[in-house]
Amino acid sequence: MSRLIVVSNRVSVAKGRGAAGAQGGLAVAMSAALHKRGGIWFGWSGNEVEQFTGQLTMERVDGFTTATVDLEPHDVEEYYNGYANRTLWPLFHYRIDLAEYENEFGRGYERVNEQFANSLFPLIEKDDVVWVQDYHFLPLGERLRAHGVQNRIGLFLHIPWPPTRLLVSLPHHERLVAAMLRYDVIGFQSVEWLESFLHYCRKEHGAEVDEDSGAVRIGNQSTIARAFPIGIDHAEFMALGETEIARRSQQRLGGSARKRTIAIGVDRLDYSKGLPERIDALERLFSSHDDMVNQLLFVQIAPPSREDVRSYQQIRATLEQKTGQFNGAHSDVDLVPIRYVNRGFGRAELFGFYRAAKIGLVTPLRDGMNLVAKEYVAAQDPEDPGVLILSRFAGAAEQLTDALLVNPHDGGEVARAIWTAMQMPLAERKARWEKLYAVVRDADVIDWADDFLSALVQDPTQPET
Ligand code: ADQ
């Protein structure tokens, strides 16, 4: 079997499945794929140095090697905080109003991609397959090709692909996408993002698309573009549910609710997650029903993220103000309707919280997939499952069609969905949950990695094996 080389912005090795329950599914999936095939996980160390040297720190873990490189502060500012998080992230989440088009960001992004290619290409051996993760490295495949790398190279995009009309606002968008077409396989979270990508390739590059194989052809160059929806590590997550930590967290939250129905939101503090809009929906619910304070408790867990970026400081301030105002208006002397918790929790604790909550509120304005929706479903008690309320603008909505699907911009619709979920009879909750759970169980992150890698090693000129 060929060796695997994974490239991602940060390298985070899972310390055994379920260990401490702190890692996300991606770390587990990458570690499992690397453990199976052997190889290298390459990325930024997270450290800064005064002068970039390209010097690799190599460590041997669990049957594979990690190779990390330090970056200069201005690289981090321009490539990571700049182009990745202030240009591509907002644009790809349809927030053209927040996207910043600064020349230095673009130059820093190209420079770091070049530096990564310079450090990586000497490590690549003849039969290795290279799997690049996410929007930090859209042009990396092309840079590796420029070094003469002929190996199979694939890219998986964890975030949405924007509609053509928005993408064309990005200076040099043609060059960025032309570089992407040097990958052998490009994977998207959903059919919707895939279709936007194909539309762009046809319209802006005159590409021919073979709908059956997913081949995108321009001249004599061909890339396979397909949807590979990511999942959670089902077995690992269910094992966390068996732990004492999970049981205690469920009791702790459940016991503190004073018989109110608990609704939960768990999100990184990001403007794409629709958090202020969620509070607006609750405002409608509380204004239109008497005595809601005695019936519903909403718990929002939202650890800060990307705090160096102004739009993230703003969303945090907005949310703090809104929850404060909401609680001021709707609390009673002994009851507070929103608990807003500004920190992260271990995954075993999250399991317990999800299980204690009879409503999962997952209402991003735009999301590549959203794994919280899948974790919420997996954590439910099969005999008394809660109701998932899911934004139709999350990639997960393509698969989780038995959730209550809502438009997160429509506060009235979300408020009605919460009310419906609060009243939903057990039989309907069970019927919906069983279908949702089958999807979460049967398409997990390990299958996702296997599917992508089999597409990547498949030579399109040969019949499928
Ligand atoms: P994220 O935007 O980070 O990921 P999401 O998929 O919802 O979004 O979460 C990833 C993981 O982070 C989940 O396992 C979740 O439990 C954990 N997490 C989120 N909030 C947390 C909190 N408050 N405390 C502790 N853990 C928390 C990006 C894309 C998504 C895509 C993933 C994977 O934006 O659309 O689903 O990558 O491809």
Residues whose N, C-alpha, C, O or C-beta is under 5 A from the ligand:
A	BS01	ADQ	G24 G25 H158 I230 V266 D267 R268 I301 A302 P303 R343 G344 F345 D367 G368 M369 N370 L371 V372
